[in-house]
């Protein structure tokens, strides 16, 4: 379903409040090995403690498809980190 990519870097995109709290729209990182989305999210919280309170509500999309935290990401993928929003 998601072939391993050896070239490139993992591109992480932040949306909504996460963009404000991290001060970034995007972040690129090289993975030593494929990682689960949940591991990446935990790593982001460790480096950006301000997003910690949102950790349980964070959702992810890889290459524009929603995935669960067990989904594996590779270098070359794009990971969008999203907080749920409500509206009316």
C-alpha positions in Angstrom: 0.0 0.0 0.0 2.7 2.4 0.9 6.0 1.5 -0.7 9.2 2.3 1.1 10.9 5.5 -0.2 14.6 5.7 0.1 15.0 9.2 -1.4 13.9 12.5 0.1 12.9 13.4 3.6 9.7 13.1 5.6 7.8 16.4 5.1 5.6 17.4 8.0 2.9 20.0 7.6 1.2 21.7 10.5 -2.3 23.2 10.4 -4.4 25.5 12.5 -3.2 26.1 16.1 -0.3 23.7 15.6 1.2 26.1 13.0 0.9 28.9 15.6 2.3 26.8 18.4 5.3 25.5 16.5 5.9 28.7 14.5 6.2 26.6 11.4 4.1 25.6 8.4 6.4 22.7 7.5 9.3 20.7 8.9 11.5 18.2 7.1 13.3 15.4 8.7 15.2 12.3 7.6 14.2 9.0 9.1 16.8 6.4 9.8 14.2 3.8 9.3 10.4 3.7 8.6 8.4 4.9 11.7 4.8 4.7 12.9 2.9 7.9 12.8 2.4 7.8 16.6 6.1 7.7 17.1 6.6 10.8 14.9 3.8 12.6 16.8 5.4 11.8 20.2 8.7 13.1 18.9 7.1 16.3 17.7 5.5 16.8 21.2 8.9 16.2 22.8 10.5 18.9 20.6 7.5 21.3 20.7 6.0 21.0 24.3 3.4 23.6 23.5 1.5 21.1 21.4 1.5 18.5 24.2 -2.0 19.4 25.4 -3.3 18.6 22.0 -1.5 15.3 21.6 -4.6 13.0 22.3 -6.6 15.0 19.7 -4.0 15.0 16.9 -5.0 13.4 13.7 -2.7 12.5 10.8 -2.9 12.2 7.0 -0.1 10.7 5.0 0.1 11.6 1.3 -3.4 13.2 1.7 -5.1 10.2 3.2 -6.2 10.0 6.8 -4.3 7.2 8.7 -4.2 5.8 12.2 -1.1 6.2 14.5 0.1 2.7 13.6 0.5 3.6 10.0 4.2 3.5 8.8 5.8 6.6 7.2 8.9 6.6 5.0 11.3 9.2 3.7 9.6 10.9 0.8 6.1 10.9 2.4 4.2 13.9 3.5 2.6 13.8 7.0 -0.1 16.4 7.8 -0.7 16.9 11.5 -4.2 18.2 12.1 -6.3 19.1 15.1 -10.0 18.4 14.9 -12.1 21.5 14.3 -15.7 22.2 15.0 -18.0 24.7 13.4 -21.6 25.5 12.9 
